[in-house]
Every structure is written in structure tokens, then in C-alpha cells.
């Protein structure tokens, strides 16, 4: 499992614990609410997998402009 996959899986677990059962590995990067919450989580935890976290943040930001 890649660091990217681990970060996404951690985000999925957190969002589901916060009461968002419909979040998936696809919509966590594109859905307005899910992606903003995931981005916030990534920004708070940039220490581990810094490069991968930054890439995910950039991907989320590029989806925000679409």
C-alpha cells in the first residue's frame, strides 16, 4: 500500500467516524465538503508523507477550480 493510499484510507476512516458514511476514495478528493475536510486533515498532519500529502492537497485544490 502506498503512502497516498494510506493517507486516503486514514481520511476515509476519520470522515466516516465524523458521520459521513457516503465518503469514498473517489469523492474524498472531489466532493466539496469531503475534500475540504480531508484537505484540513492533511494540512494538520503534514509531517508523515509530506510529499504525498502536498500532492493530495494540490489535487484537491485543482478540483476546487473545476
C-alpha positions as semicolon CSV with decimal commas, in nm:
position;residue;x (nm);y (nm);z (nm)
1;X;0,000;0,000;0,000
2;X;0,140;0,340;-0,099
3;X;0,161;0,640;0,130
4;X;-0,106;0,808;-0,085
5;X;-0,341;0,514;-0,026
6;X;-0,266;0,517;0,347
7;X;-0,343;0,889;0,370
8;X;-0,669;0,848;0,179
9;X;-0,770;0,548;0,391
10;X;-0,698;0,744;0,708
11;X;-0,908;1,030;0,576
12;X;-1,192;0,791;0,492
13;X;-1,184;0,643;0,842
14;X;-1,188;0,988;1,002
15;X;-1,472;1,121;0,789
16;X;-1,679;0,808;0,849
17;X;-1,621;0,846;1,224
18;X;-1,741;1,209;1,194
19;X;-2,068;1,082;1,048
20;X;-2,012;1,083;0,672
21;X;-2,079;0,720;0,570
22;X;-2,110;0,801;0,197
23;X;-1,748;0,916;0,161
24;X;-1,542;0,704;-0,081
25;X;-1,186;0,701;-0,209
26;X;-1,315;0,875;-0,522
27;X;-1,529;1,153;-0,375
28;X;-1,293;1,238;-0,088
29;X;-1,087;1,432;-0,343
30;X;-1,372;1,585;-0,542
31;X;-1,678;1,641;-0,321
32;X;-1,694;1,996;-0,186
33;X;-1,744;1,903;0,181
34;X;-1,536;1,584;0,194
35;X;-1,239;1,730;0,010
36;X;-1,227;2,040;0,230
37;X;-1,234;1,833;0,545
38;X;-0,971;1,594;0,409
39;X;-0,754;1,888;0,300
40;X;-0,775;2,029;0,651
41;X;-0,668;1,692;0,794
42;X;-0,375;1,675;0,552
43;X;-0,264;2,026;0,640
44;X;-0,271;1,941;1,012
45;X;-0,063;1,626;0,964
46;X;0,195;1,721;0,705
47;X;0,482;1,555;0,895
48;X;0,430;1,200;0,770
49;X;0,430;1,151;0,396
50;X;0,489;1,521;0,334
51;X;0,535;1,490;-0,042
52;X;0,228;1,273;-0,084
53;X;0,020;1,498;0,142
54;X;0,123;1,803;-0,061
55;X;0,030;1,624;-0,385
56;X;-0,313;1,535;-0,248
57;X;-0,366;1,895;-0,133
58;X;-0,276;2,019;-0,482
59;X;-0,514;1,764;-0,638
60;X;-0,797;1,882;-0,412
61;X;-0,721;2,245;-0,495
62;X;-0,725;2,172;-0,868
63;X;-1,067;2,008;-0,827
64;X;-1,194;2,318;-0,644
65;X;-1,136;2,529;-0,954
66;X;-1,337;2,298;-1,180
